Amino acid sequence: MHVVFTANDRPDYMSQVIDSWRVTRDESDEQHTFSVRCEPGCPDMVRTCVDSDLFDVGTVNDHRLGALANPFHALNDAFASGEQFVLLAEDD
């Protein structure tokens, strides 16, 4: 399973979300891939995601994709990597 996150501009809340998902990952017997796709313009959010040990893959968009296109591209990338099941999570 691949869990993809989209992230925008709430680094404090994202830190809490990351902590919760880390517990889920650590208690699971299955291997999961975690990735994040950050919108540009919030260096604190990018740093929160990059500094986290949760994410296997991280992307910062070249330009703002918005609430519809960012999740679309995050999901598309995960399925294109060969995943059969992808879960979308957001920073809120």
C-alpha positions in Angstrom: 0.0 0.0 0.0 1.1 3.5 -0.8 0.0 6.4 1.4 0.3 9.8 -0.3 0.0 13.1 1.5 -0.6 16.5 0.1 0.6 19.4 2.2 0.2 23.2 2.0 0.8 25.7 4.8 0.1 24.2 8.3 3.4 22.8 9.5 2.3 22.6 13.2 -0.7 20.5 12.3 1.3 18.4 9.8 3.7 17.5 12.6 0.8 16.1 14.6 -0.4 14.2 11.6 3.0 12.8 10.9 3.4 11.6 14.5 0.0 9.8 14.3 0.9 8.1 11.0 4.3 7.1 12.3 2.6 5.1 15.1 0.4 3.4 12.5 3.4 2.5 10.3 5.5 1.3 13.3 2.7 -1.0 14.5 1.9 -2.5 11.1 3.4 -5.8 10.0 3.0 -4.8 6.4 5.4 -2.7 4.4 3.9 0.6 3.3 5.3 3.5 1.2 4.7 7.0 2.4 5.1 10.0 0.1 4.3 13.7 0.3 3.7 16.3 -2.3 4.1 19.9 -0.9 2.9 23.1 -2.4 5.5 25.8 -2.7 5.5 29.0 -0.7 5.7 27.6 2.9 9.3 26.8 3.7 8.3 25.7 7.2 6.0 23.0 5.8 8.6 21.8 3.3 11.1 21.6 6.2 8.6 19.7 8.4 8.1 17.1 5.6 11.7 16.8 4.6 12.9 16.5 8.2 10.4 13.7 8.9 11.5 10.1 8.9 8.0 9.1 7.8 8.2 9.9 4.2 10.0 7.6 1.7 9.5 10.1 -1.2 9.0 13.9 -1.1 8.2 16.3 -3.8 7.9 20.1 -3.8 5.8 21.3 -6.7 7.5 23.7 -9.1 4.3 25.9 -8.9 1.1 25.9 -7.0 -1.2 23.1 -8.2 -4.1 23.8 -5.9 -6.7 21.7 -4.0 -7.7 19.6 -7.0 -4.6 19.2 -9.1 -2.1 18.5 -6.2 -4.0 15.4 -5.0 -4.5 14.2 -8.6 -0.8 14.3 -9.3 0.1 12.7 -6.0 -2.3 9.8 -6.7 -1.2 9.5 -10.3 2.5 9.3 -9.3 1.7 6.5 -6.8 -0.3 4.5 -9.3 2.3 5.1 -12.0 4.9 3.5 -9.7 3.0 0.2 -9.9 0.9 0.4 -6.7 -2.4 -1.4 -6.7 -3.8 0.4 -3.7 -3.2 4.1 -2.8 -4.6 6.0 0.2 -4.7 9.8 0.0 -4.1 11.7 3.3 -4.0 15.5 3.7 -2.4 17.8 6.3 -5.8 18.7 7.6 
